[in-house]
Amino acid sequence: MAVGPAAFISWIVAGVLMLFVALAFAELSAAIPKSGSIVRYPQYTHGSFASFTLSWSYLVASLSVAPAEAIAVVTYLAIFFPWLYTTKTTPLGSVTVLTAPGVAIAFALLTAFFLINYYGVNIMGSTNTFLTYIKFVVPIVTVLLLLGLALHPRNFSTPSFVPYGTAPIIMSISTTGIVFSYLGFRHGLDFAGEARNPQRDVPLGTILGFVMGIVVYVLLQVSFTGSIPWQALGLRPGNWTGLSATPISAAPFFEVARLSSSSALRWWSWGVMVGAIVVPIGTGLIYIGTVSRVLYGMSTNGSIPESFMKLNRHRVPWVGLLISWLIGALYLLPFPSWAYIASLTVFATVFTYTIGGVAVPALRKHAPEIRRPFRLWGPTVMGGVAFIAAYMIVYWAGFSTMWIAVPLVLAGLPIFYIYVAPRWYRVSRSLGVALGVAYWVVLALTTYSYTGA
């Protein structure tokens, strides 16, 4: 909607950029397959301060995903039960927010994510395998049906291929959920220490899964653009901005299939709806477990207390899992909208991607003896491209996202002064506390000054 017919190019560009990042992490995961490995790589290559900063950023992002996906499920249910949501004006514009019953349902889903993860990787893996099949089958069938039964080639040239110019093609990568859709490649890295053959399976799964994701997302965008039923929506062909005021903005593929002249597509619209509900459930299920592994990794780095390394009888780091559930519930209160949380998640997550590209050549130089089942070609060049790609995606997020995300990322640094510095750098506890409190005060004042909050 923000780009027009050229939207699929945004998916291609984002996919290519993120592929460089995924390749860098594929080598790292093959060489160092550990649970919570994402937050442990910077510890090995750049020390505790860089490790803590990136770990905290990833924690901020990961904590937000499970509640965001629970909200996404309720938002789709609200198509049939309108009392689950309402419209609210925010700094990001008019967005859909959940009502009290909607928040209650989202909380119930978040609790289900917690319980499934609590009982171990085997239970979670069996559940997620079923969900993964649906995540792939529904999009593929949808693409085939839309391209075969509802494709209107003129949609790609009405009024022109790039009605708003080329700038939105790039800017939309960070602001419309495109990068959010590509974040899943890191799940295997977070659970690497619990895989049977991590040095083979983790990099292979990372690369193959990512390439398949690019193909599926691009085809979905092409099929959606080509099958928009302008007349059924009551819009002039090519009125891309007008789509945001129609039901298609809330459930694009469901509405396109439901309004199609093809009876097969109208029947399949219910399959689309099932997929739209199941996919967020699968993502939320993974991410609430991801947070516990991130906290586990931070604990092994000495950045937070050792209690976060405690395992239950199912060998799950349960303290971090409990924290993930509790803080995830809090996200439902001030951020009861997917749009709020997705913009925050993209910035904080992609910020941590910057370590992948620089960690590969660093470890090649300082730890050449490590066995690397997967080796990145031209580590200095490829790693540099991965770093630049991650940095540019962060830059494209824009100020409206940064003014929320940056203070949240920086707010964790006082914990480094209060806990890590006295433990590892012989700083007195009182000095660490004084530095931490002073930092929080300065951060609050500067944030207020720059945002006018």
N, C-alpha and C positions, 0 to 999 in steps of 0.2 A: 504494500500500500504506500509506503514511504518512498519506494524506488520506482515502481511501475514494472513494465515488462522485463526490464534488465535485472530484476531481483536475483535471478539464478546466478548471475555473475558474482554477486556478493557472496553467495554460498561457495562458489568455486575459489574465489580469492581467499576467503577465510579458511577454507579447507586446505589449500596449498600452504598458506602461512603456518597453520597449526600442524601440518604434517611435518614440517621441519622441527617443530618443538617436540612432537611425538617421537620422531626418529632419535633425537638426542636422549630423551628419557628411556627409549627402548634399550640403548647401549647401557645406560646407568642401571636400569632394572636387571639386565642380564648379569652385570658385573657385581651388583650389590643387591641381591633379592631379600629385602627385609620388610617386615610389617611396618607401616608408617614411613616407608623409605623416602617419600617425597620430602619430609622434613628432616631427614638425616643426611641427604646428599650435601646441602650447604654446610653442615657441621664438618664433614670430611674435607671440603675444599676451601671454605672461607672462614671457618671458625664459628665460635658460639654466638657472636653478635649478629652476624648475617643469618645464621641458622634460626635464631630466635625471631628476628624480624620477619623472615619469610614464613616461618612456622605459624606465627601469630596471624599473618595475613591469610594464610591458607585455612587456618582455624576459623577466622571470621567468615570466610566464604563458605566453608563446608557446613558450618552451623546453620546457615541460612537456607540450604538447598532442600533438606527434608521438609521443613514447614512450607517452603515455596511450592513443592510438589503436592503436598496435602491441600494447599489452597487451590492449585490448578485442578485437582480432582473435583473439589466442591464447586469451582467456577463452572465446570462442564455440567455438573448435576444441576446447577442453577438454571440451565436452559429449560429444564422441566419443572424446577421448583424455584420460581423467581424470588421467593421470600428469603433465599439464602444469601442474596447479595443486594447491594445498593450502589449508587454512583456518588462519588465524592470528588470535590475539587482539591487538588494537591499541587505542590511545587512542580510535579511532573505532568500536570494537566489533569483532565478528568479521567479518573480510573475507577475500576470496579473494586469495591471492598466488601468483605464478608460481614453479614449481620451476626448477631449473637448466636443463633442456631447454626450458621455456617461455620463460625469459629469452633463451636462445640464438635461438629462433625470432623473438621480438620484436626482437632486435638485427638479425637478417637483414632484417626488414621495414623497420626504421629505415634500414639501409644502402641498401635499394632506393629509399626516399623520397629519400635524398641523391643517388643517381646520376641519377634521373630529373630532379630539379631542376637538377643540375649541367649537363646538356646543353640547358638553355634553356627559355624560356617556351613555344616552339612545341611541343617534345616534351612538356613537362608539360601544356600546354593540350590537346593531342590526347588524352593519357591521361585527363586529368580530365574532358573532355567525355563520354567513354564512361562513366566512373564516375558522372557527374552524371545521365545518363539512367537508370541503374539506381537511383540514389538517389531519383528521383522516381517511376519506374514501379512499383517494388516496394511502397513505402508506399501508393500510390493503389490498386493492385490489392488489397492486403491490406485496406485500409479497405472497399472495395466488397464483398469476399467476406465479411468478418466482419459487416458491417451487414446483408448480404442473407441470410446462411446461418447465423449463429450468435448473433444478437442476442437477449439476454434482458433486456427492459425492467425486470424486477423487481430486477436487480442495482443499479439506481440508487436504490433505496429500501430496501435490505436491509443492515443493520437500519434505517438512516435515511440521508438524503442527506449529512448531515455527522455521522458517528458519533463523531468526535473533536472536534467544535466547529469554529469558523471559524479559529482561530489557525493550525492546520497548513496551511491553504490559502495563507496568506501566507508562513509560515516555510519551506515546502517549495520556494518559488521559488528560493532560493539554496542549499539543502542537498541537493536530490535530483537535480540534473543538468538542471533545466528551463532555467535561464539558460545553462548550458553549451551546450545545443542551439541557443540563439539567438546565439551569439558569431560565427557565420560571416559576418555582414554586413560585417565589416571586411576581409575578404580582398581585395575589389576595391579598397579604399582603399590597401592596402599595395602593390598592383601597379599603381596608377593611372598612374605614369610610363611604363609599358610598354604601355598601351592605345593603340589607333589613334586613337580620338576620346574621350579621357577626360572632357572637360567635358560630353559628352552621355551616354556609355555608363555611366560610373561611378555618378552619382547615380540614373539610371534603373534600372540593375541592382540597386543597393542597395535601393531602395524596393520594386520589384516582387518581388525575391527574398525580402525580409523578409516582405511581406504573404502571399506564397504559403507561406512557412514557417509562419506563424501558423496558417493554415487547415489545412495538412497535419498539424501537431503536435496541434491540438485534435481533429481527426477521428480521428487515431490513438489518442488517449487515450480518446475516447468509445467507439470500436469495441473497444478492449481491455477497458475496464470492463464493457461490455455483453456481452462474449462469454466471460467467465471461467467455466470449467466446474467449478463447486464439487464436484459429485459425483465427477467423474473424478479430482479432486485429493485426494479423501478428506477434504474440509473441510466444516464447517457453512456454509451460505450466509451471507455477510456477515462471515466471519472474516478480515478484511483483514490483520490482523497475522500471521495464520498463513501467508499467502502467502509470506512471506520465508523460510520453512523448506522450501519446495517448489522443484522445478526451474524453476518459472515465474519465480523471482526472477533467475535467471541469463540466461534467454532467453525473455522474456515472450511475444512474438508467435509465436515458433517453437513453444512449448509449447501455447499456446492453439489454434493451427492444428492441431498434431499430435494433440491430445486431442479435437478436434471430432468430432461425429457425422457431419459432412459429408465424403464421400470427396474432393470437390473441394478442400476446405480441407486435408485431410491431405496430398494431393499438393502443394498450394501451400506447405506448411510448408517444403519444401526450397528453394523460391524465396525464402521469408522468410530462411532461413539464409544463402543466397548474398548477399542484400541486407545482412544484419547483418554480414557479413564485409567486403563491398565498401565500405559507407559509411564505416567508420573508416579504411580505406585511403585513400579520397579526401580525408578531412579531414587525416590525417597528411601526405599528399603536399603539401597546400597550406601547412600550418603550418610545415613545416621550411624552406620557401622564405620564409615570412613573417618568420622570425627573421633571415634574411640581409638582408632589406629594412629591418627595424628597426635592425640594426646599421649598415647603410648610411646610414640617416637620422640616427642618432646621430653618425656620423662627419662627415656634412655639417654638423651643428650644432656640431661642434668638441668634442663630449663624450667622444669616444674617438679613438684614433689614425687617421690618414688611410688606413692600410693596409686598413681595412675598406671603403674605396671601390673597391678594386681589382676589375676585371672580368675574367673569362676570355674566351676567344674567342667564347663564346655570349652575351656581355654579361650574365653573371650575377655578382653579388658573391660570389665563391667563398670568400673568407676567412670571412665571416659564415656561409656555408653549412656550411663545415667545422666551425666552432665549434658550430653548431646540432646537427650530427651527434654530435660528441664529448660535449657536455654532455647531449644527449638520452640517450646511452648510459648516462651516470652516473645519470640518473633511474631507470633500470631496476633499479639495485641497491638503493638505500634505499627506493624507492617502487614495489615490484613489484605494485601494485594500482591499478585504475582509480579506485576510491573515494578513495584518497589524493590522487592527482594532480588529479582533477576539482574537489575542494573548494578546492585551492590555486589552480587556474587561474581559477575563477569570481571569487574575491576579487581577485586581482591584475589581472585583465583589466577587470572592471567598475570598479575604482578609477580606471583611466585614462579611463573614459567620462565622468567628471565634467568633463573639459576641453571636450567638445563643446558643451554647452549654454552655457558662458560665452564660448567663443571666437567663436561666431557674432555676438552683439551687439558684442563687442570689435572684430572686424574690420569690421563695418558702420560703426562710429564712426570708427576710425582709418585704415581703408583703403577708403573708399567708392568709389574709382575702379576697384577690381577687378571684372572682368566676372564676373557670377554667372548662368550659364544656369539654375540652379535656385535660387530664393529662398524661404526659409522665411517663412511668414506669421507676423506678430507675433514678430519674433526675440527680443525681451526676454522676453515671456511664455512662448513655446514653449521658448526656451533655458533659462529658469528651471525649467520643468517637467522638461526633460531632465536638468538638473543634480540636481534633487531625486530623480528616478527612479533615477538611477545611485547616488546616495548611499544611498538606502533599501535598495537591493539589497545593497550592501556591508554595511550595518548588520544586515540580516536573516541574514547568513552565520553570525553567532553566534561566541562566544568559541572554541569548539573548532576553528574554521577560522582565526580571527584570530591565535591564538597561534603558528601555523605561518607564516602568510602575512606578517604585519606585520614580524617580524624579517627575513625574506628581502627584503622591499621596502626596509626601512631600511638593510639591510646594504650597499646600493650607494652610499649617500651619501658615504662616505669617498673613493670614486673621484672624486667631484666635487671634494672638497677637494684631493686629491693631483694630479689631472690638469687639471681645468677651471679651478679658481681661479687657479693660477699662470699659466695661459695667457691668461685673459680678464680677470682682476681684479688682476693685478700682485702677487699674493700670492707670497712667496718659496716655493720648492719645499720647503725644510726645514720651514717653518711649515705648509704644506699637508699634508706627511706626518705631522707631529706631531698635527695636528687629526684627520686620518683615523684614525690608530692609536688616539688617545684615544677617538674616537667608537666604534670597534669594541669597545674594552674596556668602555665604559659600556653599550653595547647588549647585550653578552654578559652582564654582571652583572645588568642590569635584567630581561632575558628569563629568566634563571635564577631571579631573585627572584620574579617574578610567576607563573611556570609551575611552579616546583618541579622543573624538569627535572634 
